[in-house]
Amino acid sequence: MRFLRLAKKNRDVSPTSLDTLYSNRVTILIRKKYSVSDELAILRQRDVKAEEFDAYNAYVEDCKAKAKEEMELD
């Protein structure tokens, strides 16, 4: 996040860098609750355990919204 603050201050952030920073931030937020193995298991069983998948998906969408808010995107 320090890089983002410095880059935004200097207006030196390329769209590719912002995309990468956003993607990395979303991943960090998701990892606070789900490991990669957890995610794969949920995705494999999404048709069998629809409620669990829905909860996971809602969490991911919240993480994406939080990352955009933190980065002042949109």
Secondary structure, DSSP 8 states (H G I E B T S, - for coil): -HHHHHHHHHT---HHHHHHHHHHHHHHHHHTT--HHHHHHHHHTTTTSHHHHHHHHHHHHHHHHHHHHHTT--
